[in-house]
Amino acid sequence: MRFASFVHAGEKSYGIVMPGDRILDLPAAAQLAGLALPADFLGLVAAGAPALAMVRSLMARGGPAHGLAEVRLTAPIPRPTKNVFCVGRNYVDHVAEGYRARGTETKLPEAPQFFTKPPTAVIGPDEPFALDAAVSVKMDYEVELALIIGTAGRDIPTERAWDHVFGVTILNDITARDLQRRHDQWFKGKGLDRSCPMGPFVVTRDEIVDPGQLELSLTVNGEPRQRAKVAQMIFPIPEIIASLSTGLTLEPGDIIATGTPSGVGYAMDPPHYLTPGDEVICEISGIGRLVTPITAYRRD
């Protein structure tokens, strides 16, 4: 199943993408059928298997639907209840290009390296990211596969980690490289407002036969910059979940970005940072494409 959150005629809702590029409004369809579903997608994720069974019955029954072109898609979870968990330096070639750009010897991480992005960073597809030159002049992009946790757990073993995933989506970890270097850590440079575009769809885990075969790619103004398969991760998905959940409870709706491959702007020769007028497109096979226009920040 492929879920999306959206706005139609000024009303927020969520639904499931049907054949013919139509989206079934799930809360509205449930109401017509005399049933009740949570008001938003986060609530659906938390409601678990019974809610998904109801969704399947509504898909068969049908109900109010809109063309995808008639709605404005938002981030699947527009306001996460926690910071977005992120994994840094999780593709060998990306680690190598970073050391190469700094002129130092490559050293691979021995354990997943975690940081977070605050809820205020999250925006949806086609929403602009505005460059503020007073904040950063070295803004970069990073396409990533993001996991949506569906089942709570702590100390999750690797062999059961995938069972805790509701589904997957696309995330762009927009990063201020100058802030990252100045503060000598990742949070400040990666936690700016609107620096976490996400979406447009969440694909449930049952439709992902082999996560390792998912292919990530990113273009800037149509120019290919990044491309890799999830199988190239240093720390695969089960290990990420097991490591993060050690002593830390993951909850339904938690989001985990799993790292970016090589091809980022700061490691190019010369570096290529984002500028107003750019269009960044992130794609992951089987999920969709996430478009982010880059604009100039205005202080009115």
Buried (B, 14 or more C-beta within 10 A) or exposed (E): BBBBBBBBEEEBBBBBBBEEEBBBBBBBBBBBBEBEBBEBBBBBBBBBEEBBEBBEEBBEEEBBBBEBEEBBBBBBBBEBEEBBBBBBBBBBBBBBBBBBBEEEEEEEEEEBBBBBBBBBBBBBBBBBBBBBEEBBEBBBBBBBBBBBBBBBBEEBEBEEBBEBBBBBBBBBBBBBBBBBEEEEEBBBBBBBBBBBBBBBBBBBBEEBEEBEEBBBBBBBEEEEBBBBBBEBBBBBBBBBBBBBBEEBEBBBBBBBBBBBBBBBBBBBEEEBBBEEEBBBBBBBEBBBBBBBBBEEBEEE
